[in-house]
Amino acid sequence: MTKIVAISDTHNRYNKITIPECDILISCGDYSFQGSLSEVKNFHKWLNKQPAKNIISVQGNHERGVEAAFDVSKQIALEECPRVHFIDEGLVEIEGLKIWCSAITPFFCNWAWNRFRGPEIKAHWDKIPTDIDILVTHGPPHKILDVVSRGNMGMENVGCEDLFNKILQIPTLKHHFFGHIHGSYGHKAFNGVDYWNVSICGEDYRPTNLPVLVDISK
């Protein structure tokens, strides 16, 4: 049994949360506000203190500085937390689990790792292998814990349709962890996959939600 703890969207308020002992600690992005080098340094220094055997740090749309200087940011992260997998997009294999990670989200206000819906973003999801156990993305798939309020216009599903369609092609997938949509924190089981929106901050950017702990058997 592999014990996984997942968090997202801590926005520099990670000192307010407690991480339980685990085999893999996953951060799904937006640990900062702008992805400055100091934010990268401080967050990964904090990660290094956590009781996790392995750590995955996926980037989010707020990590603008990281996207602009990825190699330097990665070097800083590894200096502060040598056991971290610092990722924008790619495969990690830990504890016998195949984990695909991606910072990509649908275009919104020209933030980091934004791609236009349709062929541009689909090209990224097409890279996902069809034999993975766990998927980690910054944002949600369409109609899965992806609801935002548009005020008088009501509620809207803003997740990625192409990501949802790709997930349907992955028969081995057990869990999908993501954040991005602060107000849709929670769990949903659908079509054999457990989906987890693990946003720590609510819509007011206060760290009101708990880290998610999941036991996974291979």
VENTABEL-V543532 format. One record per residue. RES is the residue in three letters. PSI is psi as a letter, one per 30 degrees, with the letter a starting at -180 (999 if undefined). Layout:
BEGIN
res;psi
RES;PSI
RES;PSI
END
This chain:
BEGIN
res;psi
MET;k
THR;k
LYS;j
ILE;k
VAL;k
ALA;k
ILE;l
SER;l
ASP;h
THR;f
HIS;h
ASN;g
ARG;g
TYR;f
ASN;f
LYS;f
ILE;l
THR;k
ILE;k
PRO;l
GLU;k
CYS;l
ASP;e
ILE;k
LEU;k
ILE;k
SER;k
CYS;g
GLY;l
ASP;h
TYR;f
SER;a
PHE;e
GLN;f
GLY;h
SER;l
LEU;e
SER;e
GLU;e
VAL;e
LYS;e
ASN;e
PHE;e
HIS;f
LYS;e
TRP;e
LEU;e
ASN;f
LYS;f
GLN;k
PRO;i
ALA;k
LYS;e
ASN;k
ILE;k
ILE;k
SER;j
VAL;k
GLN;l
GLY;a
ASN;f
HIS;f
GLU;h
ARG;e
GLY;e
VAL;e
GLU;e
ALA;f
ALA;i
PHE;e
ASP;e
VAL;e
SER;e
LYS;e
GLN;e
ILE;e
ALA;e
LEU;e
GLU;e
GLU;f
CYS;i
PRO;f
ARG;g
VAL;k
HIS;j
PHE;j
ILE;k
ASP;e
GLU;k
GLY;a
LEU;k
VAL;k
GLU;j
ILE;k
GLU;h
GLY;g
LEU;k
LYS;k
ILE;j
TRP;k
CYS;k
SER;k
ALA;f
ILE;k
THR;l
PRO;k
PHE;k
PHE;j
CYS;g
ASN;h
TRP;a
ALA;k
TRP;h
ASN;k
ARG;k
PHE;k
ARG;k
GLY;b
PRO;e
GLU;e
ILE;e
LYS;e
ALA;e
HIS;e
TRP;f
ASP;f
LYS;f
ILE;k
PRO;l
THR;g
ASP;g
ILE;l
ASP;e
ILE;k
LEU;k
VAL;j
THR;l
HIS;e
GLY;l
PRO;l
PRO;l
HIS;k
LYS;g
ILE;j
LEU;h
ASP;g
VAL;k
VAL;l
SER;k
ARG;g
GLY;b
ASN;f
MET;f
GLY;a
MET;k
GLU;k
ASN;k
VAL;g
GLY;l
CYS;k
GLU;e
ASP;e
LEU;e
PHE;e
ASN;e
LYS;e
ILE;e
LEU;f
GLN;g
ILE;j
PRO;f
THR;f
LEU;k
LYS;e
HIS;k
HIS;j
PHE;k
PHE;l
GLY;b
HIS;e
ILE;j
HIS;e
GLY;g
SER;g
TYR;k
GLY;a
HIS;k
LYS;k
ALA;k
PHE;k
ASN;h
GLY;g
VAL;k
ASP;j
TYR;k
TRP;j
ASN;j
VAL;g
SER;k
ILE;e
CYS;k
GLY;a
GLU;f
ASP;g
TYR;g
ARG;k
PRO;i
THR;f
ASN;l
LEU;l
PRO;k
VAL;k
LEU;k
VAL;k
ASP;k
ILE;k
SER;k
LYS;999
END
